[in-house]
Amino acid sequence: MKAMTVSVLMITYNHSKYIKQAVESVLVQKTNFDFELIIANDCSPDNTDEIINDIIKNNPNGYKIKYYSHQKNIGMMSNFIFLTEQATGKYCALCEGDDFWTDNYKLEKQVSFLDSNLDYSICFHNVQILTNEGLITENPLIALDTSTILDLAKGNYIHTPSVVYRNHLIPKLPDYFKKAPVGDYFLHMLNAKYGKIKYIDENMAVYRVHETSYWSSKKQSERELIWIKFLKNIKENFSPEIQILIKNQIHTLKKNNKEKFYKKIFRKLFGV
C-alpha cells in the first residue's frame, strides 16, 4: 500500500449549511501525492451525516474520505484528538466543517515547501474572513516570511484552515489538551518546538464567522478572559524563555481587559 502524504482533518458539528462546500474544496485538490480526508461528525442533530454520505457515494473522489460518525456527542476537543489519532499521513492539514479552501493547489504548494525544507515544521498562508456582511481580506498578522515559536508565543497569527504541519512530531499530547477551549494555537505551539514556521503570502482559504461557531459567537471580553486562563494552563509545557513571552501576552490581555472594563464603567457613570 502506498504511503499517505497528507491527512486532512475535518471536525464537524451541525454544519449542514456549510459541510458540502468544505468537503468538496478538499476533494478538488490537485496533487502529485496521495491524500486522505478524515471527517469526524460529533453526533450532529442536523442532516450533516446525510450530506457527507451522499458525497462519499456520488463524488468521484469520495473514496478519499474516511468518515467517522459518533453515536454520542464527545465534545469538540475530544473529537479533534480522535481525528489526530486516525491520521496516517506524513503531514496534516486542517479544515473545519464550516470553513473551505479556495486554491486547488493549496496542498501541493505547502507540501512541496515542507518536503524541500526539513527545518520547518509548519506552513501557513493568508485567509479571507466570511461574515454576514461578505468576504473580508484580512491583512496578515505577521509579515515575516519565516517565524519561530518565539514569535508565535507572543500571539496566534495562524488561521486554522491555512495550516499544514508535520505529523507525529509530538510524542504525546499534554493532558490539558482535552480540556483546552482552543486547540489550534496549542497545537501550533507544540509543533513549533520542532521547527520553523513558513508564511506563504497567498489567500488560499476562507474562515467563516457565524452565530453558531464556538469562538466567533462569544463577546470579545469573554474571549479575552477565556484566552488568559488558557494561556496560564499551557505555559508549563514550554521552556522558561517561551513562558516569559506567554506571560507577557497574558499581561497585555489583562491590561486591555481592565482598560475596557473601566471605560465601560465610565460610560455608565457619565454617559460618554
Salt bridges, closest charged atoms under 4 A:
GLU24 OE2 - LYS20 NZ 2.83
GLU36 OE1 - LYS66 NZ 2.94
ASP98 OD2 - HIS15 NE2 3.71
ASP98 OD2 - HIS210 NE2 2.70
ASP103 OD2 - LYS109 NZ 2.73
ASP115 OD1 - LYS90 NZ 3.14
ASP119 OD2 - LYS196 NZ 2.88
GLU138 OE1 - HIS159 NE2 2.84
ASP145 OD1 - LYS198 NZ 2.56
ASP175 OD1 - LYS172 NZ 3.23
GLU202 OE1 - LYS109 NZ 2.70
GLU222 OE2 - LYS218 NZ 3.81
GLU224 OE2 - LYS260 NZ 2.58
